[in-house]
Each structure stands twice: as structure tokens, then as C-alpha cells.
Amino acid sequence: MSMHTMKAMEGQSVVAVDTAEKIGKVKHFVVSSDASRIERLHIDGRTSNSLFAEWSDLESFGKDRVMVRVASAPAESDDERDIDAARGRIDLLSSRLLDSAGFEHGTATDASFDADDGRIVSVTSSDGEVIDASRLRSIGSYAIVFDA
């Protein structure tokens, strides 16, 4: 298991293995609706339109960059979830955290993930609480919901 945090990876360079071209920088993580895994990376840079790299197109995560297998892999998307992520409407980092009983637990300030498969491991709240991913239920434009 290769652990990383979203906060540390935001803004890191995205480089293509096949051409050594810098494609852009990590801007957002597109997370599955059940908040269990990262599906795609939103990349800011090469074009004026948003680019997304599928998790399966990623080669590796390092301390200072993300490697994508081929320069042509990141592409524009018309998927609503991708567009919401690009516009900051659905962003795990800074989302309100609500438990299943309806109580607020601050906002998400970071999340750790397994760089091998994109699985979310935990979310850290602005209150300092670390919420294990097994308790996460969903993420939407209003909040991340987790089991109380």
C-alpha cells in the first residue's frame, strides 16, 4: 500500500511517461458518489478546458509529481460529476461533514488514499477528527455523510 494525502498532492505536476511532457497540475480529485475511491484527477494546465485522467491511466504518485502513462490519456469530459468537480461544486476537501444522525463535524481538510488503487482510507476534519473510510456513505454538493 502506497499512502498519500490529497492536500499534499494538490498542485503537484502531472507528467506523461511516454513523452516526459508536463500536462498540468492536480487541481481536484473526482471521488465516487459513495466516497470510497478516487475515480479521476482533474488536471489544470495544458488547455483552457478541464482535463481529466482516469485512475487506470495513472502510472504512479511521487512526492512531487503524478505520472500518467500517455500524454494523450487526459481528456475533456462532459460527465456531470466531472464538471461539478471542475467547478468546485463537489470537492472532498472543504466539504461539510455530517454524521448519519444529522450532526456536523466541521469540514474535510484532508484525506488519505492508497495510491495503488485510489481507495480512500480516511478523512480528516477541521475539528481534528479522523474518520475511517469504512464509515463514509456518500458525497454530494452539500456534504459528506458518514455513519455516526
N, C-alpha and C positions, 0 to 999 in steps of 0.2 A: 504494500500500500504506500503510495506516494502522496503525502498530505500537503495541501496548500490552503491559503485563505483567499477569499475573494478580494478583500481590501488590499492585500499585498499584490495581487495580480492586476487590479485595475490600473490602466495606464501603461502596462508593460507592452513592449514591442511585439508584434506578430510578424514572423519571418517565414518565408516559404523555403522548405528544404530543397526543392528541385532547382530553384533559381537564386537562392540567397537574397531575394528581394524582400525589402521591408514593405509589408502590405498595409500596416497601420498600427493602431494601438487598441488594446482591450478597453472597450467602453462599458459594456454591460454583459451580464450573464443572463441568458434566457433559460429560466427554470421551468420544469414541468409543472402543470397545474396542481399536482399533489405535493409539490415542493420536495420531491425525493431525489431529483438529479438535475444536473445541468444538461440542457439539450443542445444549445448552440452558444457561440460567442458573438456578440455584436462588436464589429470592428469599425473603428473610426479612422479615416485616413485617405486612402487611395482615390476615392471618388467622392463626389458631393452627395451621393446616395448612400444609405446604410448598407453595409455588407455583413453577412452572417456566415460563420463557419460551423458546419455540423460537427458534433462531438467526434464522430467517426473519421473526420478529416484531420483531426489534430494528431500530431506526432508526439509532442512532449511539452511539459511545462518545466521551465527552469526558474532560477531566482530572478532573472532579468528579462526573460522573453518566453513567448509561446511559439512553438514551431508547428506550422501547418504543412501537410505533406506536399501539396502542389499549389502554386500561386493562383491557379485558375479555380480552386475549390471555393473560396469565399464568394458568395453571390448575393445579389439583391433578393429580397423576399417580399411577397405580398400576403404572407400569413399574418393574421390579426395579432396574434401573440407576439410575433417578432416586431411588428410596428409599434405595439404598445410598449415593448421593452425599449425600443429605439427612442421613443418619445418620453421615456421615464415614467410611464403610467403603471407599469408593473416592474418593480425593481426590488429584489430581495433586500438589498442594502437600503436602509432608511424606511422600510415598510413598518407599519404599526404591527405589534404583536398582540394577538388576542387569544386567550385560552378558551376552551370549549364551554366554560361557564360564563363567558362574556367579560372577563376582567382583562384590562390592558396591562401589558408588561413592558412598556416603553417601546422603543423601535429597534429594529435589527441593525446592528452596527458592523457585524462581520459574520462570515460563515466559513466553516472549514469544509473541504471536499477532498475526495480521493481523485487525484489527477489521472489515475489509471482508467477509471470507468465513469467519472463525472458524478458519482454518488455524493449527495450532501451528507455530512457526518454530524454537524451541529451548527446551531445559530447562536450568536452571542447578542444579548440585548443591551440597550443603553443603561439598564439597571445592573449590568454585570452578570446577569443570569445566563448560563449556558444551557441551551435547550437541545437535547439529543434528537437527532433526526427521526428516530422511531416515534416521537410524539407529534411530528409535523403532519398536518392533514391537508392543507391547501394554501395556495397563494393567489391573490387576485389584486385588483386595483385598489382595494380598500385596506387589506390586511393579510397577514399570515396567521392562520388559525392552527392552534396546536392543542393536544389533549392536556387538560388541567391536571 
